[in-house]
Amino acid sequence: QVQLVDSGGGWVQAGGSLRLSCAASRSIFSIRTMGWYRQAPGKQRELVASITSGRDTNYADSVRGRFAISRDNAKNTVYLQMNSLKPEDTAVYYCKLTEAFRDYWGQGTQVTVSS
């Protein structure tokens, strides 16, 4: 088992930046893919970005060019750098990893972008 703790959310004006962190309770070195998801009120949870153990990345079209995902295996942490934030980025952001066919989620961190 592994516990994930999401942090770094907050309130920011449009155009601003935030960096989210996802700290795992144990090594993520062997975890093939980790991702950040978000869920806005009344909407389904959606994939924002993912990163593999080989540092290959994937982004939703809506955030490509503005967000950057990274992982630090030595710190057991995955980051999401969010720049040029827009009001439509407002959501609860969750970290996820999958291991042995089981999904593990962080508790989520609220991001609010005002216009």
MOBELZI-V623425 format. One record per residue. PHI is phi in whole degrees, -180 to 180 (999 if undefined). Layout:
[[PHI] [PHI]]
//
This chain:
[[999] [-147] [-107] [-118] [-120] [-92] [-154] [105] [-71] [165] [-104] [-149] [-80] [-54] [94] [-83] [-133] [-144] [-125] [-92] [-127] [-129] [-100] [-95] [-79] [-151] [-58] [-106] [-55] [-88] [-79] [-67] [-134] [-126] [-144] [-112] [-124] [-144] [-139] [-92] [-55] [78] [-122] [-77] [-68] [-131] [-74] [-99] [-161] [-141] [-144] [-94] [-64] [-90] [73] [-72] [-122] [-142] [-133] [-66] [-56] [-69] [-119] [-59] [92] [-113] [-108] [-141] [-101] [-148] [-137] [-121] [-64] [-66] [-103] [54] [-136] [-116] [-118] [-133] [-86] [-118] [-117] [49] [-63] [-121] [-55] [-72] [-84] [-61] [-180] [-91] [-104] [-125] [-93] [-143] [-134] [-121] [-143] [52] [66] [-123] [-93] [-120] [-121] [-76] [-82] [94] [-139] [-80] [-119] [-124] [-115] [-98] [-88]]
//
